[in-house]
Amino acid sequence: MINTSSILDSLGYMKYKIHAITCRLDLGIGRINRKRISEWLGGEYHPRRFRAPIIRFDSNKTIILHETGKGVIAGFKSLRKVKQVVDELADYLRIDKKNIKVSVVNIVASCSLGRMVNLENLAMVTKSVYIPGTFPSVHCRLKDSNVTAIVSGGGNVSLVGAKTRKDIVKAIKELKKIIDEHPEV
């Protein structure tokens, strides 16, 4: 067993950090004016290059909105901020907020195991592929949580594919259980 007290919070859960949330957006309306959308917050619209307006908030926070009223929101770190931006967009377009549907597609998070990991043994235990010359990490598809954990030799973990915070916690618990049950990892 490893000493995980320094990487656990007061409830005994491993600490993690959310880096980005990707959501599917449906404004619940028919066609929208792409040029008008692109004017909101100085968005970009180049129909010859890409047929949907792109609205960038920072270098990594983006909304892509198609003329059908459907799109993608990516790069925000909290659902509260996503909702705030969607509400601003609804106010700008003067549409009813009740018809808007936002669903989380992916949450990217990271955590640290607090120790070095033997990647070859982890790959064997989890039946994952490990090719050190191509990518020096193991991609573990966690069965119970439907999340992929990308584990580096230094013990850093990136979690991809979660849809809720519960999925992240479940994935961390599953990975911790695998590592605790197999001391050779």
Backbone bond lengths (Angstrom), bond angles and torsions (degrees), N, CA, C in turn:
res aa  C-N    CA-C-N  psi(-1)  N-CA   C-N-CA  omega(-1)  CA-C   N-CA-C  phi
1 M - - - 1.459 - - 1.528 109.51 -
2 I 1.326 114.79 144.59 1.453 119.09 177.95 1.518 109.56 -100.09
3 N 1.307 115.32 157.30 1.456 120.11 177.00 1.522 107.53 -83.91
4 T 1.312 116.63 107.79 1.465 120.40 -178.11 1.525 112.67 -107.48
5 S 1.300 118.08 12.04 1.470 119.95 -175.31 1.522 111.88 -63.24
6 S 1.332 118.37 -32.33 1.459 119.55 -177.67 1.520 112.81 -76.39
7 I 1.333 117.53 -17.32 1.459 119.27 -178.58 1.524 112.37 -107.76
8 L 1.321 116.83 8.18 1.450 120.74 178.85 1.527 110.28 -105.04
9 D 1.319 116.30 147.07 1.455 119.07 175.71 1.528 109.85 -84.38
10 S 1.318 117.82 -173.41 1.467 121.31 -174.73 1.530 112.95 -66.04
11 L 1.336 118.40 -21.06 1.457 121.57 179.44 1.521 112.60 -91.54
12 G 1.324 116.46 -2.39 1.455 119.50 -179.99 1.519 113.85 91.60
13 Y 1.345 117.39 4.42 1.450 120.58 177.51 1.527 109.64 -89.24
14 M 1.311 116.25 148.00 1.456 120.50 176.57 1.529 108.09 -69.78
15 K 1.317 116.58 136.85 1.454 120.86 -179.91 1.522 109.15 -71.27
16 Y 1.325 116.30 141.48 1.456 121.14 177.04 1.522 109.00 -142.18
17 K 1.331 114.84 164.09 1.456 120.51 -179.78 1.521 108.13 -131.32
18 I 1.328 116.59 130.78 1.456 121.20 176.55 1.523 108.31 -86.05
19 H 1.323 115.42 129.66 1.468 120.70 -178.77 1.523 112.66 -102.05
20 A 1.325 117.52 -35.64 1.463 119.79 -178.12 1.516 110.33 -159.68
21 I 1.323 114.44 145.90 1.457 121.95 175.25 1.525 107.02 -122.65
22 T 1.322 116.13 132.50 1.465 121.29 175.63 1.522 107.78 -113.26
23 C 1.330 115.82 129.76 1.461 121.23 -177.48 1.523 110.89 -126.78
24 R 1.316 114.37 151.01 1.461 122.06 171.83 1.529 105.90 -93.55
25 L 1.319 115.99 137.50 1.466 121.69 -176.36 1.521 109.49 -122.71
26 D 1.321 116.19 133.67 1.463 122.33 173.36 1.526 106.54 -133.25
27 L 1.331 115.57 113.66 1.466 120.21 -177.48 1.521 112.46 -75.35
28 G 1.328 118.27 -11.61 1.450 121.32 177.09 1.514 114.06 72.41
29 I 1.321 116.38 23.78 1.468 120.73 177.77 1.523 107.80 -127.00
30 G 1.306 115.61 168.23 1.466 120.11 178.15 1.521 110.99 -72.72
31 R 1.260 116.09 -125.45 1.463 121.89 -178.40 1.528 111.34 -76.65
32 I 1.317 115.19 146.57 1.466 120.49 174.97 1.522 108.49 -123.54
33 N 1.294 115.23 158.23 1.458 121.00 179.18 1.525 108.80 -82.02
34 R 1.332 116.13 110.11 1.476 120.51 -176.60 1.520 111.61 -62.34
35 K 1.335 116.27 -37.84 1.461 119.13 -178.60 1.532 110.63 -65.69
36 R 1.337 116.25 -38.60 1.467 120.16 179.22 1.531 110.59 -66.03
37 I 1.322 116.64 -40.83 1.465 120.59 177.64 1.524 109.96 -61.45
38 S 1.332 116.05 -42.73 1.464 118.65 -176.94 1.527 111.97 -65.76
39 E 1.319 117.20 -24.51 1.466 120.59 178.59 1.526 111.80 -73.92
40 W 1.352 116.53 -23.37 1.461 120.53 -179.28 1.519 109.31 -67.78
41 L 1.298 117.64 122.75 1.465 124.86 -179.67 1.526 113.03 55.64
42 G 1.327 116.63 28.76 1.461 120.11 175.56 1.518 113.44 66.68
43 G 1.315 116.77 41.95 1.461 120.65 -179.49 1.511 112.84 -69.25
44 E 1.312 116.18 170.75 1.458 122.69 -179.75 1.522 108.62 -105.99
45 Y 1.340 115.46 141.18 1.453 119.46 173.34 1.523 107.98 -147.65
46 H 1.307 115.98 109.60 1.458 123.13 179.06 1.527 107.28 -126.68
47 P 1.353 117.76 89.32 1.467 120.52 -171.61 1.523 114.61 -59.30
48 R 1.303 118.73 -25.79 1.468 119.61 178.79 1.521 112.18 -75.87
49 R 1.335 115.72 -28.31 1.470 119.99 179.99 1.518 112.19 -89.33
50 F 1.330 116.26 -47.77 1.470 121.60 -177.49 1.516 107.52 -150.78
51 R 1.320 117.75 130.35 1.463 121.82 -169.16 1.528 114.71 -81.65
52 A 1.306 118.62 6.46 1.462 120.40 -180.00 1.529 109.62 -124.12
53 P 1.322 116.61 142.47 1.468 118.93 175.37 1.530 111.36 -65.42
54 I 1.313 115.55 143.16 1.461 122.30 178.56 1.520 107.41 -118.38
55 I 1.321 115.82 123.58 1.457 121.38 179.44 1.519 107.11 -113.57
56 R 1.316 116.54 117.70 1.463 121.77 -178.69 1.525 109.06 -107.25
57 F 1.331 115.52 131.40 1.462 120.78 178.20 1.519 110.17 -96.23
58 D 1.300 116.63 -43.17 1.456 124.57 173.52 1.511 104.91 -136.16
59 S 1.311 116.07 -169.10 1.458 118.54 179.12 1.523 112.12 -65.85
60 N 1.328 118.46 -24.67 1.465 120.02 -176.34 1.530 114.39 -122.30
61 K 1.321 118.89 6.32 1.466 121.25 178.87 1.530 108.15 -111.27
62 T 1.350 115.82 119.32 1.452 120.06 -170.02 1.522 111.77 -141.46
63 I 1.342 115.41 147.55 1.457 122.12 167.95 1.526 106.47 -123.36
64 I 1.320 115.84 130.01 1.466 121.77 172.29 1.522 105.34 -114.67
65 L 1.325 116.64 122.16 1.454 120.54 -173.81 1.525 109.96 -126.83
66 H 1.331 116.71 118.59 1.456 122.01 -179.37 1.520 110.16 -84.93
67 E 1.325 115.69 164.30 1.472 119.51 -177.34 1.518 112.79 -67.05
68 T 1.321 118.25 -14.50 1.464 122.03 177.12 1.525 112.05 -76.59
69 G 1.331 116.75 -7.82 1.460 120.58 -178.14 1.516 112.18 90.02
70 K 1.331 116.92 6.50 1.459 121.61 178.01 1.520 108.94 -110.30
71 G 1.323 115.39 150.86 1.446 118.12 -178.86 1.509 112.89 -169.76
72 V 1.323 114.38 -165.22 1.456 122.82 -177.04 1.522 108.61 -131.84
73 I 1.327 114.91 138.25 1.464 121.79 173.51 1.518 106.12 -116.70
74 A 1.320 117.55 127.01 1.461 119.68 -175.79 1.524 111.42 -139.43
75 G 1.322 115.23 149.20 1.454 121.65 171.06 1.514 116.68 98.51
76 F 1.307 119.06 -10.88 1.459 120.60 -179.92 1.526 109.52 -77.53
77 K 1.330 116.60 152.04 1.461 120.78 -176.11 1.517 113.75 -98.35
78 S 1.326 117.49 -7.92 1.464 119.17 179.30 1.521 110.03 -144.35
79 L 1.322 115.35 148.98 1.456 120.32 177.43 1.528 111.18 -68.60
80 R 1.309 116.49 -26.77 1.468 120.84 177.40 1.531 109.98 -61.15
81 K 1.329 116.35 -43.66 1.468 120.87 179.71 1.533 110.69 -69.07
82 V 1.322 117.19 -37.97 1.466 120.86 176.44 1.521 109.55 -59.90
83 K 1.337 117.14 -47.05 1.461 121.35 -179.95 1.528 110.83 -62.17
84 Q 1.322 116.62 -40.18 1.460 121.22 179.53 1.534 110.43 -61.55
85 V 1.325 117.51 -44.67 1.458 121.42 -179.61 1.525 111.06 -67.73
86 V 1.327 117.36 -40.04 1.468 121.21 178.19 1.529 110.07 -64.49
87 D 1.325 117.63 -40.18 1.469 120.74 177.08 1.531 111.18 -63.02
88 E 1.337 117.18 -41.13 1.469 120.92 176.98 1.527 110.62 -62.34
89 L 1.333 116.27 -42.09 1.463 121.03 178.71 1.523 110.46 -63.50
90 A 1.331 117.68 -42.55 1.464 121.76 178.67 1.534 110.85 -62.92
91 D 1.328 116.63 -41.46 1.467 120.14 177.26 1.522 110.79 -62.87
92 Y 1.321 116.47 -42.20 1.463 121.16 -179.35 1.527 111.04 -63.79
93 L 1.337 116.56 -41.41 1.465 120.85 -178.85 1.526 112.83 -85.43
94 R 1.340 116.85 -7.01 1.462 123.67 -178.25 1.530 111.15 56.97
95 I 1.318 115.28 52.68 1.464 120.11 177.50 1.523 109.16 -118.51
96 D 1.328 115.36 158.95 1.455 121.99 -177.99 1.527 110.01 -72.65
97 K 1.310 116.77 126.30 1.472 121.82 -177.97 1.527 112.64 -69.18
98 K 1.344 117.19 -20.41 1.465 120.42 -178.59 1.525 112.26 -67.69
99 N 1.330 116.84 -27.78 1.465 120.98 -177.48 1.525 113.25 -82.99
100 I 1.309 117.36 -11.58 1.467 121.29 -175.62 1.523 110.07 -78.25
101 K 1.319 115.33 132.20 1.462 120.98 177.43 1.522 109.00 -118.67
102 V 1.324 115.76 126.37 1.463 121.91 176.41 1.519 107.01 -123.19
103 S 1.326 116.24 125.18 1.467 119.66 178.21 1.521 109.46 -129.10
104 V 1.311 115.37 137.23 1.460 121.25 -178.97 1.524 109.20 -74.91
105 V 1.317 116.19 130.85 1.454 122.56 178.84 1.527 110.27 -101.91
106 N 1.334 116.57 -38.45 1.461 120.65 -174.67 1.525 110.65 -157.00
107 I 1.308 115.61 139.50 1.467 121.63 171.33 1.523 106.52 -122.59
108 V 1.326 116.05 129.99 1.466 121.58 176.58 1.522 107.21 -106.27
109 A 1.329 115.83 124.61 1.462 120.92 -178.97 1.518 109.05 -135.71
110 S 1.314 116.02 167.10 1.463 120.09 176.89 1.515 110.04 -141.68
111 C 1.326 114.65 157.55 1.458 121.19 175.52 1.526 107.56 -154.27
112 S 1.304 115.57 175.06 1.456 120.50 177.93 1.524 108.94 -124.61
113 L 1.323 115.31 137.98 1.458 119.88 177.95 1.525 111.34 -80.34
114 G 1.316 116.80 -13.26 1.459 120.67 177.66 1.520 114.29 78.01
115 R 1.318 117.70 15.91 1.465 121.49 179.23 1.519 109.67 -163.50
116 M 1.320 115.90 166.78 1.458 122.43 176.22 1.536 108.57 -72.52
117 V 1.329 116.50 153.57 1.457 121.52 -179.43 1.528 108.55 -128.54
118 N 1.316 116.69 134.29 1.463 121.75 173.89 1.527 106.90 -82.11
119 L 1.324 116.07 103.35 1.461 120.75 -172.19 1.527 113.30 -67.24
120 E 1.318 117.00 -35.33 1.474 119.45 178.80 1.519 110.74 -63.56
121 N 1.326 117.02 -44.57 1.471 120.32 178.34 1.531 111.47 -66.95
122 L 1.329 116.61 -39.87 1.469 119.84 178.20 1.525 110.05 -61.94
123 A 1.317 117.15 -41.09 1.468 120.74 179.49 1.529 110.53 -63.58
124 M 1.322 117.29 -39.10 1.464 119.85 179.08 1.527 111.28 -68.69
125 V 1.331 116.45 -43.80 1.464 121.09 -178.03 1.530 111.22 -64.34
126 T 1.317 116.81 -41.94 1.465 120.93 -176.67 1.526 112.98 -92.24
127 K 1.346 116.49 -0.16 1.476 121.69 -177.50 1.519 110.55 56.15
128 S 1.330 115.31 45.57 1.458 122.30 179.52 1.520 109.76 -106.93
129 V 1.301 115.93 165.53 1.458 121.26 178.90 1.529 108.55 -92.89
130 Y 1.337 115.40 133.95 1.462 120.82 177.14 1.516 107.94 -134.81
131 I 1.317 116.19 113.73 1.466 122.31 177.84 1.527 106.52 -123.13
132 P 1.342 117.32 93.35 1.466 120.56 -172.53 1.529 114.58 -60.72
133 G 1.326 117.70 -30.08 1.462 119.68 179.99 1.509 113.28 -71.95
134 T 1.319 117.08 -27.44 1.458 121.86 -178.69 1.525 112.20 -90.45
135 F 1.326 115.54 -49.68 1.465 120.68 -177.82 1.525 107.80 -148.04
136 P 1.321 118.62 114.74 1.470 121.35 -172.38 1.526 115.14 -79.09
137 S 1.314 116.35 44.11 1.461 121.99 177.75 1.518 108.60 -146.58
138 V 1.328 115.29 161.94 1.459 120.92 177.76 1.523 108.51 -104.60
139 H 1.331 115.81 131.35 1.460 121.44 175.26 1.516 107.71 -96.23
140 C 1.325 116.71 106.71 1.468 121.95 -179.18 1.519 108.77 -101.87
141 R 1.315 116.23 118.30 1.468 120.49 173.67 1.518 106.21 -85.48
142 L 1.328 116.98 107.65 1.456 121.92 -176.98 1.526 108.91 -79.80
143 K 1.321 115.86 123.34 1.465 121.71 -170.68 1.521 113.26 -68.39
144 D 1.319 117.32 -47.89 1.464 120.63 -173.18 1.528 113.25 -71.90
145 S 1.329 117.20 -32.58 1.457 119.54 -172.12 1.520 114.17 -103.02
146 N 1.348 118.69 -6.79 1.462 122.34 179.71 1.527 111.86 60.11
147 V 1.315 116.67 33.64 1.458 123.66 -179.43 1.518 107.80 -122.54
148 T 1.333 116.26 148.21 1.460 120.79 174.96 1.518 108.57 -101.78
149 A 1.327 115.84 128.63 1.463 121.61 176.85 1.522 107.82 -106.26
150 I 1.320 116.27 127.35 1.456 122.10 176.11 1.522 105.68 -104.71
151 V 1.346 115.89 108.53 1.462 121.69 -172.24 1.527 109.30 -106.61
152 S 1.341 116.13 128.37 1.461 120.70 176.57 1.526 109.38 -97.74
153 G 1.310 116.32 164.65 1.460 121.43 -179.12 1.517 113.58 -62.62
154 G 1.318 117.05 -27.10 1.457 121.23 179.21 1.515 113.75 -78.81
155 G 1.337 116.84 -3.63 1.456 120.45 178.25 1.512 114.46 95.32
156 N 1.330 117.04 3.74 1.462 119.31 176.46 1.524 109.45 -81.99
157 V 1.324 115.76 140.83 1.458 121.70 -175.47 1.520 109.69 -128.17
158 S 1.336 116.22 131.42 1.462 122.00 170.39 1.517 106.88 -107.92
159 L 1.309 116.53 131.91 1.461 121.98 -179.93 1.521 108.71 -110.95
160 V 1.325 115.49 126.84 1.459 121.46 -176.03 1.516 108.85 -129.56
161 G 1.323 116.98 140.24 1.452 121.02 174.20 1.517 114.80 103.68
162 A 1.305 117.72 -0.19 1.463 120.38 178.86 1.529 109.65 -73.46
163 K 1.307 115.80 151.02 1.458 120.49 176.64 1.523 112.12 -112.92
164 T 1.336 116.91 -17.23 1.461 121.67 178.59 1.530 108.89 -141.42
165 R 1.329 115.18 167.91 1.462 119.84 174.84 1.527 110.49 -64.87
166 K 1.331 116.76 -32.75 1.467 120.02 177.66 1.523 110.90 -61.66
167 D 1.337 116.70 -37.78 1.469 120.35 177.29 1.528 110.68 -62.00
168 I 1.328 116.65 -39.01 1.469 120.91 179.84 1.519 109.98 -65.27
169 V 1.333 116.71 -48.72 1.468 121.00 -179.98 1.524 110.49 -61.39
170 K 1.331 116.57 -42.58 1.462 121.34 179.06 1.530 110.88 -61.92
171 A 1.327 116.93 -41.79 1.459 121.28 179.27 1.529 111.39 -65.63
172 I 1.318 116.68 -41.90 1.465 120.53 179.02 1.523 110.20 -63.83
173 K 1.339 116.70 -43.14 1.471 120.07 178.14 1.519 110.64 -62.11
174 E 1.327 116.94 -42.12 1.464 121.05 -179.69 1.531 111.11 -63.95
175 L 1.321 116.90 -44.18 1.465 120.93 178.85 1.524 110.88 -65.79
176 K 1.322 116.88 -42.03 1.468 121.28 178.58 1.531 110.23 -62.68
177 K 1.335 116.90 -39.57 1.460 121.03 178.78 1.530 110.75 -63.44
178 I 1.334 116.67 -42.98 1.471 120.57 178.02 1.516 110.84 -59.86
179 I 1.319 115.89 -44.58 1.469 120.48 -176.90 1.518 110.61 -71.15
180 D 1.331 117.90 -38.10 1.469 120.62 178.45 1.525 112.11 -67.88
181 E 1.330 117.33 -35.44 1.473 121.03 -178.87 1.527 112.71 -75.85
182 H 1.311 117.19 -20.10 1.468 121.67 -177.37 1.523 109.67 -123.14
183 P 1.346 117.98 89.81 1.461 120.07 -176.61 1.520 114.07 -63.37
184 E 1.354 117.40 -19.65 1.464 119.22 179.73 1.518 112.34 -70.61
185 V 1.334 116.64 -14.51 1.468 121.27 177.90 1.507 106.88 -82.44
